[in-house]
Amino acid sequence: MPNSQTATNTVKMLARKVDVFYGDKQALKQIDLDIPANSVTALIGPSGCGKSTFLRSLNRMNDTVRGCRVDGEIRLDTLDIYDGDVDVVQLRARVGMVFQKPNPFPKTIYENVAYGPRIHGLAENRDELDMIVEKSLKQAGLWKEVGERLNEAGTGLSGGQQQRLCIARALAVSPEVILMDEPCSALDPIATAHIEELIDELRENYTIVIVTHSMQQAARVSQKTAFFHLGILVEAGDTKTIFTNPSDERTQGYITGRFG
């Protein structure tokens, strides 16, 4: 396991004075947040508070929303991701996304994972592609279950397996950051436990940002937590501190269930 102390001190992504507008409506106001490398950062807060909007800003998924405007600065290492010269396809290979509802392509299990490496030219031949597919499925904890049936449809898997397939698909293009938008909300408790164990393993090699409605999940899987409320980042810090000794009474109120 890497030295987590060293890893956690390195900032992988940062946001400075980020405003997001949908038309005339401002969804996020002056967000400043550091996202440490090789750790899990959880974004929590009531519905409509801006946490998913912020998550989608980190790989420019908001570009696909008509009338959406992002101001301020978001960096991946030294790269300003909103710079006009940035190749958004390459950015999304570096900053992958796993959605709330499992969304495998209507293709075989193999082709779901091979799709990204193919379009990004990451494999020179079929042998290399086979290796990437196997490695990604192993990383996603799915190889033992599907290794013998790679030619079956990805959509035929259970919900939890489909979500792990989507994680394997994201891993196949060797991202540096993985964004997860409520990845367990459509899953049963056993499948959720699988995904949470997987997140804990993946943070050794990847930076993970997760939006979750479950405070128990945030407490279990993350090292850093950021609390959003009404489009504002109220506070962010060490997960244990946020849950046991928050500095803002709004955070305290949300965590104890007084509102939200």
NUTI-904463 format. One record per residue: residue in three letters; x, y, z of N, C-alpha, C, O in turn. Coordinates in steps of 0.1 Angstrom, whole numbers, plus 5000, padded with zeros to 4 digits. Atoms other than C-alpha are relative to their C-alpha. Layout:
ALAXYZXYZXYZXYZ/...
! end
This chain:
MET500949885000500050005000500950125000501950135008/PRO499249885001501450354991499950075014499050055022/ASN500049924988502350595019498850104999498950204992/SER501349925001498850735024500250155005499650245001/GLN499749874995500351025044500550094989500050214987/THR499549925011502351145014499050024989498850134984/ALA500949995011499651064989498950115004498550194995/THR501149924996496951255009500450155000499650244999/ASN499549875000499151565011500150074986500250194985/THR499949955013499251594973498650044995497749954995/VAL501349965006496451794956499949954986500849994978/LYS500150055014495251614925499250094991499550124980/MET500949905007492451854915499750115010499650095022/LEU500449894992491552194928499050094993499050114981/ALA501049905005488652444924500250135007500450135019/ARG499949874994488952814930499050094994498950114982/LYS501049905003486053064930499149954988498950024978/VAL500850065011483952824908498550045002497950015012/ASP501549975001480452964899499549914988500149904978/VAL500750075011478052754878498650054999497950065008/PHE501449945003474952894861499349914990499949854981/TYR500850065010472152714843499050114995498150155002/GLY500849885004470753004823500350115010501450155013/ASP499949894990470053284848500149955014500450025023/LYS500050064986469953044878501449965004502149894997/GLN498750034995473153024898499949875009499249875019/ALA500050134993473752664910501149985010500949925020/LEU498850004991477152704926500650145002500750214992/LYS499449874998478753004942501349995007501549955018/GLN498749984995482453064947500549885008500949895020/ILE499650134994483452704954501650005000502250014989/ASP498650034998487052654967500249875006499749845017/LEU499850134994488052294972501249934995501549944982/ASP498850085004491252084971499649865001499049815011/ILE500350145000490851724962501349925000502149924991/PRO498750074999493751514975500149874992499249804989/ALA499750125008495451244955499949875008500049875020/ASN500050134994494950874962499250005013499649955024/SER500950004988492050934986498650014994498450044982/VAL501449985004488250944985499550125007499550145019/THR500649884995486551274988498549994998498049964986/ALA501450025001482851254996499350144999499750235007/LEU500849885000480451534986498649975005497949895000/ILE501350034994477351545008499250135001499750244999/GLY500949884999474351775013498649964995498549864988/PRO501350035004470651785007499850004985500650064978/SER500350005014469051734973500050144995499450235001/GLY500049875006469552024950501050105005500950225002/CYS499149914994472452164969501250034991502050134994/GLY498949975009474952154940501149904999502049924992/LYS498950094999477051854948500249924987501449904982/SER499850075013476351664915500450104989501250074980/THR499549905009476751994896501550025001502250034991/PHE498649984998480152034911500849884995501849904988/LEU499450125005481051674904500150004985501249974979/ARG500050005015480151714867500850114994501250114983/SER499049895005482252034865501449954999502250004992/LEU498650054999485351824873500549934987501749914985/ASN499550055013485351654838499250064989499150004978/ARG500749925010483251914820498849934994498449954982/MET501250065004480151694818498950114998497950094991/ASN501049895001478252024822500050074986499150144983/ASP500049955014479352114787498949954992498550024982/THR501150065008476651894775498650055003497650024997/VAL501349954996473952084793499850144994500650234996/ARG500249885007472452364772499850125010499150115020/GLY500249884992472752714788500949995013500850085021/CYS499250014988475252594814501350084998502050074988/ARG498749925001478252824822500849985013500249985024/VAL499150024988481152754845501150115000501850134990/ASP498949904998483353044858500949965011500549875019/GLY499050044990486453024879501049914995501249904983/GLU498950085005489252784878499949865006499749845018/ILE499950144996489452404880501249944994501449944982/ARG498750065005492852234877500149855003499749805014/LEU499650144998493851874872501650004999502150034988/ASP498549974999497551884884500250144995499750235002/THR499749865004498752194865499050044988499150164984/LEU500849975011496152174837498750075004498050035012/ASP501349934998493352434837499049934990499149954978/ILE500950095009490552204824499050084992498550024982/TYR500949925008488452494811500750094990500150174984/ASP499249935011491252624789499549964987499149854984/GLY500650025014490052664753500749894992500249834983/ASP499250105007492852434741499849855005500449764999/VAL500150144994491852134763499149914991498049954987/ASP500750105007490751824744499149935010499549865019/VAL501050054990487551724763500049855000499849795011/VAL500050155001487751364751501149955008501049855016/GLN498850044993491251334765499850025015500249945024/LEU500349974986490151504797499249905007499449855018/ARG500950104994487351254803500649865000500149785007/ALA499250124998489850974798500850015013500949915020/ARG499349994988491851114826499150015013499549975023/VAL500949994989488851194847498749934997497849984990/GLY501150095004486350904844498850035009498950095019/MET501349974993482750904855499249875001499149794991/VAL500950114998480550634870498650065005498650145015/PHE501349944997476850724871499149935010499549825015/GLN500950054989474050674896499449864996499349775003/LYS500750125004472250414875501049924991501649994981/PRO499150075009474450134859499550024986498350004982/ASN500449975014474550214822500949924990501649994982/PRO499250075009476349934804499550024985498350034983/PHE500449995014476449964766499249874996499549765002/PRO500750125005474149714747501049924992500749894980/LYS498950075006477249514739500449885009499949875020/THR499550104992479049214752500850065012501250175012/ILE499249954988480849234786501450044995501950144999/TYR498749975006484149224766500050144993500950224996/GLU500049885008483149504743499750125008500250235005/ASN500249894991481949724771501350055005501550175006/VAL498749964994485449724786501050054989501850144991/ALA499149975011487249734753499850134992500650184985/TYR500549895008485350024739501050125001501450184992/GLY499149884998487450304755501449984995501950074988/PRO498750025005490850154749500150004985501150054979/ARG500050005015489850104712500050154995500850184987/ILE500249875006488750464706501250095004501550194997/HIS498849924996491850604725501349944995502449994998/GLY498850065006494250374707501049955010502249965009/LEU499250044989495550224739500649854998501549815006/ALA499650135002496049874725500549984985499850034976/GLU499550015013498249784695499449884993499349874980/ASN500550125006496649444689499049935010498749985021/ARG501050074992494049194702500549955013499849955024/ASP499450054987496449044728500050115011499750095022/GLU500049894990496949384744498750045005498550075017/LEU501449974997493249454743499549905010498849945020/ASP500550104991492549124760500650025014499950015024/MET499449974988495049214787499450115008499250115020/ILE500749884993493449554794498649965005498350005016/VAL501450044995489949394796500149925012499449945022/GLU499950094988491149124820500450085012499950075023/LYS499549924988493049374842498950095005498850105018/SER501149914996490149614843498949935008498449985018/LEU501050084994487649344852500549955014499749945023/LYS499450054987490049214879500050125010499650105022/GLN500049884991490449574893498650035006498450075017/ALA501449974996486649604894499449895008498249895011/GLY500550114992486349274913498949924993498049864999/LEU501050065007484349124885500549874992499749794987/TRP499450105009486748884866499649865004499249784995/LYS500450144996485948574887498649974997498349854994/GLU501450035003482248614880499750004985498849934981/VAL500349995014482448694843501149964990500949964978/GLY498850035009485848584830499749894990500349884979/GLU500350115009484248274814498950034991498549954982/ARG501149975009481448454797500050154995499150224995/LEU499849875005482848764782499250044988499050164985/ASN500849985013480748724750498550025003497750034994/GLU501449984996477548754770499750155001500650235003/ALA500449854999475549084771500350065013499950005024/GLY499849934988476649324797498750045007498650055020/THR501349964995472949424802499449885007498449905014/GLY500650124993472249064814500649975014500149885021/LEU499450024986474349104846499050065010498150135007/SER500849944989472749184880500450155001501450204996/GLY499849864999472549554890501450035006502150125001/GLY498749984994475649534912501149974991502150044990/GLN499050045010477649354885500150104989501150134984/GLN500049905011476549604859500850135005501550194997/GLN499349894995477849884882501549985000502350074997/ARG498650045000481149704886500650004985501750034983/LEU499650005014481249664848500250144995501250174988/CYS499849865004480850034844501250065006501950145000/ILE498849954993483650094869501249944992502250014989/ALA498950065008485849844848500150084987501250104982/ARG500049925012484850044817500850135002501550174993/ALA499349874997486050364834501549975002502450054997/LEU498650034997489350194845500849974988502049984988/ALA499350065012490150054811500850114992501750074985/VAL499349895007491350394798501150065009501650175006/SER499049954990493750434828499850145004500650235002/PRO500249864995492150744844500950035012501449935018/GLU499349964987493750934872499050035011499350015023/VAL501149974991490551044888498749934996498449924984/ILE501350065003487250864891498950075007498950085019/LEU501149934994484051054897498849905001498549834991/MET501150094998481150864911498850075006498850135016/ASP501249924997477651014912499049905007498249844999/GLU500850094993475750814939500049864994498949804990/PRO499950125007477050484925499249885006499149785000/CYS500750114994475150264950498550025002497949945008/SER501449974997471750434951499049904994497949894999/ALA501050105006470150174928500349865004499749774998/LEU499550144997471849874945499549965014499150045022/ASP500350054987470949644973501250005010502350035005/PRO499049984990472949635006501349914997502449964999/ILE498950095002475149334995500950064988502150074989/ALA499349945011476049494961500650135004501750165000/THR499449884995476649824979501349985008502250055006/ALA498750044993479149655002501149974991502350004994/HIS499050045010480949514972500650134994501950144993/ILE499549885006481249864956500850085010501950145007/GLU499349924990482350024989501449935003502450015004/GLU498750074999485149754993500950044988502150064990/LEU499349975012486149824957500550145000501750164997/ILE499549864999486350204963501250015009502250085006/ASP498949994990488650144993501349944993502449994996/GLU498850065007490949924971500550104989501750114988/LEU499649925012490950164941500750135004501550184997/ARG499449874996492050464961501549995002502250095002/GLU498550024999495550314964500650054987501750104987/ASN499549965014495950394926499350114994499750174983/TYR500849895007493250654918499550105011499550075023/THR500649894992491850974932498449984997498049984986/ILE501550035002488050924938499250115007499550165018/VAL500949904994485351184943498649944999498249904988/ILE501350075000481951044953498950095005499150155016/VAL501249934995478551214956499149895007498949795001/THR500850104993476451024982498950075008499250175015/HIS501049954991473151085000500149935013499549985023/SER499950084988474150825026501250055008502450045004/MET498949954991476150985054500849895006502049905008/GLN499350124995476950635067501149964989502249924993/GLN499150045010478550565033501250104999502350054998/ALA498949905000480550895033500949975011502249975010/ALA499150034988481850805068500849884998501949875002/ARG499350135002482750455057501150014990502249954992/VAL499050025011484550515024500950124998501950114991/SER499249885004485950875024501050035011500950005023/GLN499149944991488951035040499850155001500150215012/LYS500349854999487751395032498550014996498049944987/THR501449975003484151525032499850154998500350235005/ALA500449865003482751845017498550015001497849934994/PHE501449984998479351965028499550124992499950234994/PHE500649895009477252165002498650035005497949945010/HIS501449964996474152365010499650124992500350224993/LEU500549885008472152594987501150064991501250184990/GLY499049965010474952604961501350065006502250114999/ILE498849954993477652694987500749885006500149795011/LEU499250104993480452485000500150055015500950155017/VAL500049954986479852525038501349975007501950065013/GLU498750044995482852335049500549874995499849794990/ALA499450125005485352065039501249975010501850065015/GLY498950044991487851865059500149855001499449784995/ASP499850144997488951535073498649945004497950005012/THR501450064998485851305073499749985015498650025019/LYS500350024986486151215109499750135008498850135016/THR500249874993486351575120498650064996497950115004/ILE501349955005483351675098498949935007497850005010/PHE501150074994481251405113499950015015498949995021/THR500150004986482251435149500250145006499750175017/ASN499849864995483251805153499950104989500950184987/PRO500049905011482052015124500050155005499650175017/SER499849864995482852385126498750094997498650205003/ASP501149915003479552515111498749935005498549815003/GLU501250064994476152465127499149944989498249854992/ARG500850065011474552395092500449864998499649774995/THR499550135001476852095089499549915011499049805009/GLN500550074988475951985124498549964998498149855001/GLY501450025002472252025116499749894990498849814991/TYR500250105011472451815084500449865005499749765003/ILE499550134995474551535100499149945010499049825011/THR500950054989472251505130498649984995497749945003/GLY501450035006469151495107499050115004497850095002/ARG501049894997467651835118499550064987498450124988/PHE500549955013467351935082500649914989501649844991/GLY499450075011468051795047499149904994499449834984/
! end
